[in-house]
Amino acid sequence: MPFPAFDPAQHNSPEFTRYAAVHANPKGPGDARPTAEQIIRDEGLNGKLIEKTILITGCSSGIGIETVRALKLTGARIFATVRDLEKGKKALSDILEPRKVELSHLNLNSLASVRKFAAEFLAASNNQLNILINNAGIMSCPKGTTEDGFKLQVGTCHLAHFLLFQLVKPALLASTRPNFHSRVVSVASMAHRYFPLKFDNFQLRHGEYHPEHAYAKDPVLAATRKTPEQGAATTVWAAVAHAWEGREVCI
């Protein structure tokens, strides 16, 4: 069943409203809205997650990079996936460190690649996973299909992440603890609200193709007018904030 939508009336305590005022009056990129690293500082998590393992997809650009940078401050072991290893190495060159922040190849356009990566990850992490962040995605791309024949955006953004989750779910369940339940964060946009979802044409094989229409059917990337550092804040907040311990919601 779908997660319940975020209801401000039910989340009106200080731990949920800390950043409400600055979001109520945004002033553009670089304003008072928090960055991902500020979330870590505000939660008092610098060096506090040393024994945890985090897996993040889509780490070679945008908020993926900043999500990795912020979560590195916690001391957790981070597995960052990218489709292009050379691009990923350039993007994260200053923070890559063996057994601290490690780069892995994952092509979400291929379910075979997902299976291969999952097996390698579970072996490397000794079947430990405390936080999974499904961050990778594509949008407004030309019409096309994945290697497995699915609509490009549905296959890449949703089906591949769904398979990845299923493959690592045993590790998530085994790693959960009473004081820190394992978490899954799926990054999404609101574009799907602007076009109706037609299950009889889910692959968009009939009618005119619009990249934005296709993207709206499968939201993944957060498209907000913030700096990448600010844009990654919601992801990091959902991943580590104490306020979300034991909860599930769409925010």
N, C-alpha and C positions, 0 to 999 in steps of 0.2 A: 504494500500500500504506500502511497506517496507520503512524504513527510509533511507535517502541518506547516502552514505558512507562519512566518514570524508575526506575532501579535504583540504590538507595543504595550497593550493594556495588561498583558500577562507577564511582561518582562520590564516592569517599571522600577526595579530596584537599582541602587547606585552602580552595581557591577555591570548592568546592561545599559545604563544611561550616561556613562562617563563621557562618551564622545558625542552625545546627542546635540549639544548646543552648537558645536563647531560644524556639524553636518547640517544643522538647520539653516545656517547662513554661510554657504560655501562661497569662496572668493577665487576659485580657480586653482590651477596647479601650484603647489608649494604653499598653500594657505595653512590655517591652523589644524586642519584635519590630520590625524596621526599617520605616521609612517609605520611600516612593518617593524622596524627596529624599535620604535617608541612603544609598540605593543609589548615587545619582549621586556623592555625596561619597566614599563608600568605593571606588568605581571610579576616582576621580580624573578625572572627566569634566567638571567645571565648565569651560565654554567650549572644550571640546576637539573638538566635532563641528560646528564652524561651517560647514563645506562640505557637510554632510549634509542630506538632506530626509526628513522623517518624516510619514506620513499616519496619523491616528488617527480611528476612527469612534466615535460615541456620546460626545460630549464635553460634554454639558450637565448631567450629574449624576454623583453617585457617584465611582467610581474613575476614570472618564473624565476628570473635571476634574483630579484629582490626578495622573494620568498626564501630562497636558499641562503642568501646573505644574512637575513634576519634570524632564521632558525639555527644557523651555525653558532650564533651567540649563546644558544642554550647548552652547547656542548654535546648535543645528540649526534649520533652517527647518521650522516645523510647520504642517501643514494639518489643522485640527480640524473634523470634520463633525458636524452636528446636524440633527435633523428640524425643530426649531422655532428659527428664527434669533433671535427675541427672547429666548427662554429662554437660548440659548447666549450671547448678548451679555451678559446679566446675570450668568451664571455665570462668564464669563471676562473681564469688563470690565477688570479691573486688569492683565491680561497680554496682551491683544490688541495687536498692533503690526504694521503693514504689513511684509511680507516677513520677519517673525520668527514671529509666531503669527497665522495667518489663519483666519477662520471661513468654512465653506462649507455650503450646504444639501445634504443627502442624505437621501432618504426610502427606507429599505430595504424598505418595504412595496411598492415599485414598481421593477421591473427597468428600466423606461424612465428612472426617476430615476437609477439606478445608472449606466446608460450615459451619460446626460447629464453627470453629475458627473465620471465618469472622463475624458471628453473634455476638460472644462474644467480638471481637475486637471493632466492631462498637458501641456496648453498652458501653464498658469501655472507649472508646475515645470520647463518645458523638458525634459520626459521624464526627469527625475531622480527616483528614489525609492530610498532606502537602507533604510528600515524601514517596514513596513506593520503596523499594530496593529488587528486586527479586534476591537474592544472593544464595540461597540453590541449590544444585545439586549433581548429582552422575556421576561417569565416570568409564569406564573400568570395569564394574561390570559383573558378570555372567549373562547369558541369563535368562530372566524371565519376568514376567508381574506384573502390579500393581493389587491392589484389584479389579479394575474395568476392568481388562483384556487388558490394553494397554501395549505396549512394555515398559519395566521398565524405560528406560531413557526418552523416549518421554512423558510418562505419568507423571513421577516425575518432570522432568526439565521444560517441556513446558506446557502440558495441565493443570496441577495443578496450575501453576502460572497464566496461562491465565484465569482460573476460578476465582482465587483469585482477579485478577485485575478487572474482570467484577463485582464481588460482592462488591468491595470497590470503584469502579469508581464514584458512586454518591457522596461519601464523598470527594474524590479528587477534583471533580468539584465544590462542595460546599465550599471547603476550599481555593480555589485559590483566590489570591488578585492581584491587579494591580502591586504591587511592589514585589510580590513573587508568581509566578505561581506554582501550584502544579507540582511535577515531578515524573516520573516513570523511574527507572534505572534497567535494566535487565543485569546482569553480564553474560558474555559469553566468550568462547575461540575461537580460530581460527581453531580448529581441523576439523570442517565441510568442510574446503576447500580442504582437502586431499582425500576425497572420494565423488563421485557423489551421489546426492540424487535421489533415485529411488522410485517414488510415487507408482509404481505397487507392491513394496515390502517394504512399509513403516514400517511395523511391523517386518520385517526381519524374516518372517516365511519360506522363501525358501532359500536354499543354506547354505553354511558354515557361522557360526556366529563368528565374531571377536569383542571382547569388544571395541577395539579402533575404529573399523568401526562403531559400534553402537553409540559410543560416538560422532563420527564425524557428525553423522546425527542430533544430538541434542546438540549443544554446550551450556554450562552454566558456567562452572568454568574457571576462568582465571588461566592459567598454565604458569606463568612467573618465570624466575629465579631471584627472589627478595626475601627479607624477607617478612613474612606475613604483617608486618607494611607497607612495600613499596608496596606490592601487592594490599593492600586496597586503595592506594592513588587514583587510577583512579576512583574507585567507588565513593569515597567521593568527588572528584573533580566534577564528573558528577552530584552528588546529590546537591551540595551547591554552586559551583563556580558561581559568577556573570556572567561570560562569557557565560554561557549556558542559561541565562534567556530568555525565549520565543523561544528557539531553539529545534529542534529535529534532531538527527543524530546518526549514528552508528560509535563509535570510538574504 
